[in-house]
Amino acid sequence: MIKCVIYTWRGEAELISVIMGIYNEQKQNAGKAINSILNQTERDIEFIICDDGSDKEFYNWLIKFCSKDNRIILLRNKQNLGLSAALNKCLSHAHGEYIARMDGDDISDKRRLEKQLQFLDSHPEYSLTGCNVKFIDSKGIWGERRLQEIPQNKDFLYTSPFVHPSIMIRKNIMDELGGYSEEPYAVRTEDYELFMRLYAKGYKGYNLQDFLFFYREDKEAYKKRRYCYRLNESIVRYKGFRELGILRGNLRFVIKPLIVGLVPIRIIKRVRKRKFEHRE
C-alpha cells in the first residue's frame, strides 16, 4: 500500500469512504474523475484508489496526481486482478460509515456525496442510494438514464436498477454481504450480483431523481460485449432471480443476454440511440 501523504483517520462518525478501481485509464479522464470527488461539497471523505496493475507510465502519473490531497490513499495490485478484487482491496482499508463508488473515467456532480449522505442519514429504511445519470463522451452530454426511484425485486428482471459507480451504501451492510464476488462468473456483472444479494437479504435501495452523475460512454464507439460475459450475466441472473423468488415463469429474462449477444451491433446501436440519446 502506498499512502500519497501521511494520513490519519479522524474517527468522525459520518466519514465517507470513496472507492475506485483503475487500470490504464486515459490520464485526462482519470484526472477529471478524481478531481470531481476531491471537489465535493461534502469534505469529510477518504478516497481509496486501487491501481489494478497498470503500466509503469500510468502508475507513476497516478502517484504524482494523487499526492496533492491527503485524503487519498493509493493502493496497488501488481497484476491486473479485475474490478471486484480491486474494490475489495479498497474495502479492506475503508474506515467510513458509508461506502461510495466512483469509476476512473466518470464525473460526479459536486453535490452528489452531500445529497446521498443526507438521504441515507434521514432514511434508515434504505441501505443504498444511487441517482439519475447523464451519458458523456468527448463532445459533451449525449444522453441520460432516469432510474426507477424505488426499485423492487421484479425490476432486476430487466437490468440492474442502479448505476454501479453512482451508488453510496452503508458500510455495515457491505460488510455483511462480504463485499464483491470474485467468482469467475461474476466478472463484468459484479454490481448486478451484489445488488441482488442485497435485496435477497431484505434490504432496499433508492435512486435520487437528481442527475448527479456523468457516465462516460462513447456514443459512436459502442463495442459488443464478449460472449463469455453474456454467459456470465445469464448465470448471475439465474442465481439472483432464484434468491429473489422471481425465477419462476421468467427464464426468458435469464437467457436474454445470450440472445442479445447474437443481435447485429448496428441494431443495438439504434436501440441505444432511441432509448438514451439527447445531445446537450
Protein Blocks (a to p, Z undefined) as FASTA:
>chain_A
ZZfbacddehiaklccdddddehiafklmmmmmmmmmmpmblbbcdddddehiafklmmm
mmmmmmmpckbccdddfbdebjklmmmmmmmmpcbfbdcdddfkbccdfklmmmmmmmmm
mmmkbcbdcdddddddfkbcfbdcdddfbacfklmmmmccbdfklpccdfklmmmnopaa
fbfklgoplmmmmmmmmmmnopacdddfbdfbdcdddfklcccddfklmmmmmmmmmmmm
mmnopmgoplmmmmmmmmmmmpcfklmmmmmmmmmgccZZ
